[in-house]
Each structure stands twice: as C-alpha cells, then as structure tokens.
Amino acid sequence: MRGSRVAALLTGLTAALTLSACGVPPSDVIQAGAPASGMFSPGPQPSAPTLVSVYFLHHGDLAPYLRKVRAPGDFGAVVRLLFDGPTTSEAVTATTELPHLTDTPEVAISGDNTFSIQLPKGVPPFSHLAMRQLACTAAHVAVTFAAQPADTNQDGAAAAPPVTAQRSPGHTRVLVLGDGWAMKQSDDSCPDPAQP
C-alpha cells in the first residue's frame, strides 16, 4: 500500500505542475536572429610591416629606396610599389625607367628563383635600366623575405634579419611578359643592398 500511495502522490504532483506550468503562457517559436555558434576565435593578427628595398635611379645608377610591405611574402605588392615610382620627396633625386601602370601586373615565382611578371595590355617593351630595376628589386625582396625570422621580440615586433643576408644563394631572374613581347634579366649586375 505504501508504494501505491507514493505513486499516486507523484502522479498528482506531476499533473499539478503540468497544469500550472509555472504561470508561463504558451507561445509559438520566437525568431531572435542567428543561431548560437561556438566560441569566437579571432583570425591571425596582421604582421608588422616588413621593410624592403625597391630600386630607382639616382644620377643614372641603381639605388635602393625603402618601402613598407604589410604581408611578408607579398611579392606582388612590392612590384606594385616599384611601378608606382618614387614618392614626391624622392622624386627630387630619384627617377624610374618603369612606366606607371594603370592595371596591376600579375606576379608569380618559380622554384628556380624566376619572377614572372605579366603586364597589362598595351605596355611597350622596357629599357635595359628598367629591367635592372625589376631584377634588383626582385633579388633583394627574395633575400629579405627568406631572411625574415620566425621569432618576435617582447613587443611582438619581428627581430631584424641577420646582416649576412645580402644576396640570394642562387641568382634571381625576372621574366617580363608584355603584349606580344617578353624580356629576361638576371641580378648579376645588381649593387649590394644597403644595410638598414
């Protein structure tokens, strides 16, 4: 008898709670925006800018000029900076043989240290000095990006590359592809990059 009394009590209690429902009126589904998702994980933080040298002409000779690049390894950004030419303050002493491009060139790098630069349509063939500007910039950029350390200082900035990273172990070549023409240039005649 005791078991049946407990069962009856539990049944009555369950019925009472179900009928009262704690005073909450019934409702339909309420739309409240996007469903919940997992924990937020921020993407990779942008790296500190990397200083690279682009080569312009100073009194007719190749000379390095420093530029900042946001993404290490973005060779296309460096080539665009070179085609943009000297800044207003640099233009007092620096010139370029490269044309100012209205469209962005496509840049690819092969395993044998060859930079291929596909120019937009309508760009005429380059002078020898223009090709040397490209080749020397490419050679210095390849060394700069290859020498970037993986570790960082306490403030999160990348440590400086070693001073011994002057030239690439292999020669860098540039292949420029225009509209119906192609030109090649190696870095054999490039000056040593200036130390930062």
Phi and psi in degrees as GROMACS dihedral restraints (atoms count N, CA, C in turn):
[ dihedral_restraints ]
;  ai    aj    ak    al  type     phi  dphi    fc
    3     4     5     6     1   -63.1    20    10
    4     5     6     7     1   -41.0    20    10
    6     7     8     9     1   -62.9    20    10
    7     8     9    10     1   -37.4    20    10
    9    10    11    12     1   -73.0    20    10
   10    11    12    13     1   -31.3    20    10
   12    13    14    15     1   -67.0    20    10
   13    14    15    16     1   -41.8    20    10
   15    16    17    18     1   -65.1    20    10
   16    17    18    19     1   -42.3    20    10
   18    19    20    21     1   -64.5    20    10
   19    20    21    22     1   -40.7    20    10
   21    22    23    24     1   -66.9    20    10
   22    23    24    25     1   -39.5    20    10
   24    25    26    27     1   -64.8    20    10
   25    26    27    28     1   -44.6    20    10
   27    28    29    30     1   -64.0    20    10
   28    29    30    31     1   -39.6    20    10
   30    31    32    33     1   -64.7    20    10
   31    32    33    34     1   -42.1    20    10
   33    34    35    36     1   -66.7    20    10
   34    35    36    37     1   -41.8    20    10
   36    37    38    39     1   -64.3    20    10
   37    38    39    40     1   -43.0    20    10
   39    40    41    42     1   -62.3    20    10
   40    41    42    43     1   -42.3    20    10
   42    43    44    45     1   -65.1    20    10
   43    44    45    46     1   -39.7    20    10
   45    46    47    48     1   -66.5    20    10
   46    47    48    49     1   -43.2    20    10
   48    49    50    51     1   -66.2    20    10
   49    50    51    52     1   -38.4    20    10
   51    52    53    54     1   -65.6    20    10
   52    53    54    55     1   -42.4    20    10
   54    55    56    57     1   -71.2    20    10
   55    56    57    58     1   -35.7    20    10
   57    58    59    60     1   -80.0    20    10
   58    59    60    61     1   -34.8    20    10
   60    61    62    63     1    48.3    20    10
   61    62    63    64     1    30.7    20    10
   63    64    65    66     1    59.2    20    10
   64    65    66    67     1    23.6    20    10
   66    67    68    69     1    77.8    20    10
   67    68    69    70     1     9.7    20    10
   69    70    71    72     1   -91.0    20    10
   70    71    72    73     1   120.1    20    10
   72    73    74    75     1   -72.3    20    10
   73    74    75    76     1   151.0    20    10
   75    76    77    78     1   -69.7    20    10
   76    77    78    79     1   150.3    20    10
   78    79    80    81     1  -148.1    20    10
   79    80    81    82     1   167.4    20    10
   81    82    83    84     1   -82.7    20    10
   82    83    84    85     1  -178.8    20    10
   84    85    86    87     1   -66.5    20    10
   85    86    87    88     1   134.4    20    10
   87    88    89    90     1  -105.6    20    10
   88    89    90    91     1   123.1    20    10
   90    91    92    93     1   -78.5    20    10
   91    92    93    94     1   126.4    20    10
   93    94    95    96     1  -130.5    20    10
   94    95    96    97     1    25.0    20    10
   96    97    98    99     1   102.1    20    10
   97    98    99   100     1  -158.6    20    10
   99   100   101   102     1   -69.3    20    10
  100   101   102   103     1   148.4    20    10
  102   103   104   105     1   -67.5    20    10
  103   104   105   106     1   157.1    20    10
  105   106   107   108     1   -63.8    20    10
  106   107   108   109     1   145.6    20    10
  108   109   110   111     1  -124.4    20    10
  109   110   111   112     1  -179.7    20    10
  111   112   113   114     1   -69.5    20    10
  112   113   114   115     1  -172.6    20    10
  114   115   116   117     1   -66.8    20    10
  115   116   117   118     1   145.3    20    10
  117   118   119   120     1   -79.3    20    10
  118   119   120   121     1   130.4    20    10
  120   121   122   123     1  -122.3    20    10
  121   122   123   124     1   110.3    20    10
  123   124   125   126     1   -62.7    20    10
  124   125   126   127     1   150.5    20    10
  126   127   128   129     1   -69.3    20    10
  127   128   129   130     1   179.0    20    10
  129   130   131   132     1   -63.3    20    10
  130   131   132   133     1   140.9    20    10
  132   133   134   135     1   -73.9    20    10
  133   134   135   136     1   141.8    20    10
  135   136   137   138     1   -62.2    20    10
  136   137   138   139     1   140.4    20    10
  138   139   140   141     1   -77.8    20    10
  139   140   141   142     1   162.9    20    10
  141   142   143   144     1   -66.6    20    10
  142   143   144   145     1   147.8    20    10
  144   145   146   147     1   -59.0    20    10
  145   146   147   148     1   146.5    20    10
  147   148   149   150     1  -104.0    20    10
  148   149   150   151     1   133.7    20    10
  150   151   152   153     1   -85.4    20    10
  151   152   153   154     1   128.7    20    10
  153   154   155   156     1  -129.7    20    10
  154   155   156   157     1   158.3    20    10
  156   157   158   159     1  -101.7    20    10
  157   158   159   160     1   132.3    20    10
  159   160   161   162     1  -112.1    20    10
  160   161   162   163     1   148.5    20    10
  162   163   164   165     1  -104.7    20    10
  163   164   165   166     1   120.6    20    10
  165   166   167   168     1  -115.3    20    10
  166   167   168   169     1  -179.5    20    10
  168   169   170   171     1  -102.0    20    10
  169   170   171   172     1   130.6    20    10
  171   172   173   174     1  -122.5    20    10
  172   173   174   175     1   110.2    20    10
  174   175   176   177     1    54.1    20    10
  175   176   177   178     1    37.8    20    10
  177   178   179   180     1    85.7    20    10
  178   179   180   181     1    -5.9    20    10
  180   181   182   183     1  -108.1    20    10
  181   182   183   184     1   150.8    20    10
  183   184   185   186     1   -68.5    20    10
  184   185   186   187     1   135.7    20    10
  186   187   188   189     1  -144.2    20    10
  187   188   189   190     1   140.2    20    10
  189   190   191   192     1   -80.0    20    10
  190   191   192   193     1   142.3    20    10
  192   193   194   195     1  -129.5    20    10
  193   194   195   196     1   131.8    20    10
  195   196   197   198     1   -78.1    20    10
  196   197   198   199     1   141.8    20    10
  198   199   200   201     1  -137.1    20    10
  199   200   201   202     1   153.3    20    10
  201   202   203   204     1   -99.7    20    10
  202   203   204   205     1   135.2    20    10
  204   205   206   207     1  -121.8    20    10
  205   206   207   208     1   130.5    20    10
  207   208   209   210     1   -68.1    20    10
  208   209   210   211     1   -50.4    20    10
  210   211   212   213     1  -102.6    20    10
  211   212   213   214     1   111.2    20    10
  213   214   215   216     1   -57.2    20    10
  214   215   216   217     1   134.6    20    10
  216   217   218   219     1    92.1    20    10
  217   218   219   220     1    -0.7    20    10
  219   220   221   222     1   -85.4    20    10
  220   221   222   223     1    80.4    20    10
  222   223   224   225     1   -63.7    20    10
  223   224   225   226     1   -32.7    20    10
  225   226   227   228     1   -60.9    20    10
  226   227   228   229     1   -39.0    20    10
  228   229   230   231     1   -64.4    20    10
  229   230   231   232     1   -39.3    20    10
  231   232   233   234     1   -66.1    20    10
  232   233   234   235     1   -43.0    20    10
  234   235   236   237     1   -62.9    20    10
  235   236   237   238     1   -40.3    20    10
  237   238   239   240     1   -62.1    20    10
  238   239   240   241     1   -41.7    20    10
  240   241   242   243     1   -61.9    20    10
  241   242   243   244     1   -38.6    20    10
  243   244   245   246     1   -64.5    20    10
  244   245   246   247     1   -45.2    20    10
  246   247   248   249     1   -68.9    20    10
  247   248   249   250     1   -22.6    20    10
  249   250   251   252     1   -68.5    20    10
  250   251   252   253     1   -20.2    20    10
  252   253   254   255     1    82.8    20    10
  253   254   255   256     1  -178.2    20    10
  255   256   257   258     1   -65.6    20    10
  256   257   258   259     1   150.9    20    10
  258   259   260   261     1   -69.4    20    10
  259   260   261   262     1   171.8    20    10
  261   262   263   264     1   -58.9    20    10
  262   263   264   265     1   -43.0    20    10
  264   265   266   267     1   -70.5    20    10
  265   266   267   268     1   -33.2    20    10
  267   268   269   270     1   -74.3    20    10
  268   269   270   271     1   -27.1    20    10
  270   271   272   273     1   -63.9    20    10
  271   272   273   274     1   -12.3    20    10
  273   274   275   276     1   -64.8    20    10
  274   275   276   277     1   -37.0    20    10
  276   277   278   279     1  -121.3    20    10
  277   278   279   280     1   -14.6    20    10
  279   280   281   282     1  -110.8    20    10
  280   281   282   283     1   144.3    20    10
  282   283   284   285     1  -132.3    20    10
  283   284   285   286     1   174.4    20    10
  285   286   287   288     1  -142.2    20    10
  286   287   288   289     1   148.9    20    10
  288   289   290   291     1   -95.0    20    10
  289   290   291   292     1    -7.6    20    10
  291   292   293   294     1   -83.3    20    10
  292   293   294   295     1   142.5    20    10
  294   295   296   297     1   -75.6    20    10
  295   296   297   298     1   155.0    20    10
  297   298   299   300     1   -80.7    20    10
  298   299   300   301     1   120.7    20    10
  300   301   302   303     1   -90.9    20    10
  301   302   303   304     1   141.6    20    10
  303   304   305   306     1   -87.1    20    10
  304   305   306   307     1   -24.8    20    10
  306   307   308   309     1  -116.6    20    10
  307   308   309   310     1   155.3    20    10
  309   310   311   312     1   -77.7    20    10
  310   311   312   313     1   130.2    20    10
  312   313   314   315     1   -74.1    20    10
  313   314   315   316     1   155.0    20    10
  315   316   317   318     1   -93.9    20    10
  316   317   318   319     1   132.7    20    10
  318   319   320   321     1  -120.6    20    10
  319   320   321   322     1   132.2    20    10
  321   322   323   324     1  -135.7    20    10
  322   323   324   325     1   151.0    20    10
  324   325   326   327     1  -126.7    20    10
  325   326   327   328     1   129.8    20    10
  327   328   329   330     1   -96.8    20    10
  328   329   330   331     1   170.2    20    10
  330   331   332   333     1   -66.3    20    10
  331   332   333   334     1   -17.5    20    10
  333   334   335   336     1   -95.4    20    10
  334   335   336   337     1    23.8    20    10
  336   337   338   339     1    66.8    20    10
  337   338   339   340     1    32.4    20    10
  339   340   341   342     1  -103.9    20    10
  340   341   342   343     1   122.7    20    10
  342   343   344   345     1   -91.2    20    10
  343   344   345   346     1   121.5    20    10
  345   346   347   348     1  -103.4    20    10
  346   347   348   349     1   126.6    20    10
  348   349   350   351     1  -122.2    20    10
  349   350   351   352     1   112.5    20    10
  351   352   353   354     1   -93.6    20    10
  352   353   354   355     1   115.8    20    10
  354   355   356   357     1   -86.7    20    10
  355   356   357   358     1   157.3    20    10
  357   358   359   360     1   -66.5    20    10
  358   359   360   361     1   163.4    20    10
  360   361   362   363     1   -63.0    20    10
  361   362   363   364     1   147.3    20    10
  363   364   365   366     1    88.7    20    10
  364   365   366   367     1     2.3    20    10
  366   367   368   369     1   -87.3    20    10
  367   368   369   370     1   124.9    20    10
  369   370   371   372     1   -73.6    20    10
  370   371   372   373     1   163.9    20    10
  372   373   374   375     1   -57.2    20    10
  373   374   375   376     1   152.5    20    10
  375   376   377   378     1   -90.4    20    10
  376   377   378   379     1   158.5    20    10
  378   379   380   381     1   -75.8    20    10
  379   380   381   382     1   168.9    20    10
  381   382   383   384     1   -62.9    20    10
  382   383   384   385     1   -41.0    20    10
  384   385   386   387     1   -64.6    20    10
  385   386   387   388     1   -38.6    20    10
  387   388   389   390     1   -62.4    20    10
  388   389   390   391     1   -41.7    20    10
  390   391   392   393     1   -65.3    20    10
  391   392   393   394     1   -37.1    20    10
  393   394   395   396     1   -67.0    20    10
  394   395   396   397     1   -37.1    20    10
  396   397   398   399     1   -57.4    20    10
  397   398   399   400     1   -46.7    20    10
  399   400   401   402     1   -64.1    20    10
  400   401   402   403     1   -47.5    20    10
  402   403   404   405     1   -63.3    20    10
  403   404   405   406     1   -43.6    20    10
  405   406   407   408     1   -70.5    20    10
  406   407   408   409     1   -38.5    20    10
  408   409   410   411     1   -63.1    20    10
  409   410   411   412     1   -45.3    20    10
  411   412   413   414     1   -62.0    20    10
  412   413   414   415     1   -43.0    20    10
  414   415   416   417     1   -63.8    20    10
  415   416   417   418     1   -43.5    20    10
  417   418   419   420     1   -69.9    20    10
  418   419   420   421     1   -38.2    20    10
  420   421   422   423     1   -65.6    20    10
  421   422   423   424     1   -41.0    20    10
  423   424   425   426     1   -60.1    20    10
  424   425   426   427     1   -40.6    20    10
  426   427   428   429     1   -69.4    20    10
  427   428   429   430     1   -44.3    20    10
  429   430   431   432     1   -60.5    20    10
  430   431   432   433     1   -48.6    20    10
  432   433   434   435     1   -70.5    20    10
  433   434   435   436     1   -34.4    20    10
  435   436   437   438     1   -69.3    20    10
  436   437   438   439     1   -29.1    20    10
  438   439   440   441     1   -88.8    20    10
  439   440   441   442     1    -0.4    20    10
  441   442   443   444     1   -64.5    20    10
  442   443   444   445     1   127.2    20    10
  444   445   446   447     1   -75.2    20    10
  445   446   447   448     1   154.2    20    10
  447   448   449   450     1   -84.9    20    10
  448   449   450   451     1   -23.3    20    10
  450   451   452   453     1   -88.6    20    10
  451   452   453   454     1   164.9    20    10
  453   454   455   456     1  -128.8    20    10
  454   455   456   457     1   161.4    20    10
  456   457   458   459     1   -76.6    20    10
  457   458   459   460     1   179.6    20    10
  459   460   461   462     1   -61.4    20    10
  460   461   462   463     1   -33.5    20    10
  462   463   464   465     1   -83.9    20    10
  463   464   465   466     1     4.0    20    10
  465   466   467   468     1    91.3    20    10
  466   467   468   469     1    -4.8    20    10
  468   469   470   471     1   -80.2    20    10
  469   470   471   472     1   147.4    20    10
  471   472   473   474     1   -69.1    20    10
  472   473   474   475     1   142.8    20    10
  474   475   476   477     1   -69.2    20    10
  475   476   477   478     1   155.3    20    10
  477   478   479   480     1   -66.8    20    10
  478   479   480   481     1   145.5    20    10
  480   481   482   483     1   -67.5    20    10
  481   482   483   484     1   155.0    20    10
  483   484   485   486     1   -64.0    20    10
  484   485   486   487     1   145.8    20    10
  486   487   488   489     1   -64.5    20    10
  487   488   489   490     1   -25.5    20    10
  489   490   491   492     1   -71.8    20    10
  490   491   492   493     1   -10.3    20    10
  492   493   494   495     1   -81.9    20    10
  493   494   495   496     1    76.0    20    10
  495   496   497   498     1   -93.9    20    10
  496   497   498   499     1   -51.3    20    10
  498   499   500   501     1  -129.9    20    10
  499   500   501   502     1   153.9    20    10
  501   502   503   504     1   -69.8    20    10
  502   503   504   505     1   150.3    20    10
  504   505   506   507     1   -61.6    20    10
  505   506   507   508     1   -36.0    20    10
  507   508   509   510     1  -108.0    20    10
  508   509   510   511     1   163.7    20    10
  510   511   512   513     1   -75.8    20    10
  511   512   513   514     1   145.0    20    10
  513   514   515   516     1   -97.6    20    10
  514   515   516   517     1   139.0    20    10
  516   517   518   519     1  -125.2    20    10
  517   518   519   520     1   149.9    20    10
  519   520   521   522     1  -119.6    20    10
  520   521   522   523     1   131.6    20    10
  522   523   524   525     1  -116.8    20    10
  523   524   525   526     1   115.0    20    10
  525   526   527   528     1  -104.5    20    10
  526   527   528   529     1   125.2    20    10
  528   529   530   531     1  -111.0    20    10
  529   530   531   532     1   114.8    20    10
  531   532   533   534     1  -103.9    20    10
  532   533   534   535     1  -166.9    20    10
  534   535   536   537     1   -82.0    20    10
  535   536   537   538     1    88.8    20    10
  537   538   539   540     1    88.7    20    10
  538   539   540   541     1    10.6    20    10
  540   541   542   543     1  -145.5    20    10
  541   542   543   544     1   159.4    20    10
  543   544   545   546     1  -145.8    20    10
  544   545   546   547     1   144.1    20    10
  546   547   548   549     1  -137.4    20    10
  547   548   549   550     1   148.3    20    10
  549   550   551   552     1  -122.6    20    10
  550   551   552   553     1   149.1    20    10
  552   553   554   555     1  -152.0    20    10
  553   554   555   556     1   136.6    20    10
  555   556   557   558     1  -101.0    20    10
  556   557   558   559     1   172.0    20    10
  558   559   560   561     1   -93.0    20    10
  559   560   561   562     1    16.2    20    10
  561   562   563   564     1   -56.6    20    10
  562   563   564   565     1   -36.0    20    10
  564   565   566   567     1  -100.8    20    10
  565   566   567   568     1    20.0    20    10
  567   568   569   570     1   -81.8    20    10
  568   569   570   571     1   141.5    20    10
  570   571   572   573     1   -72.4    20    10
  571   572   573   574     1   157.1    20    10
  573   574   575   576     1   -65.5    20    10
  574   575   576   577     1   137.7    20    10
  576   577   578   579     1   -64.4    20    10
  577   578   579   580     1   147.1    20    10
  579   580   581   582     1   -70.0    20    10
  580   581   582   583     1   146.9    20    10
  582   583   584   585     1   -76.6    20    10
  583   584   585   586     1   139.2    20    10
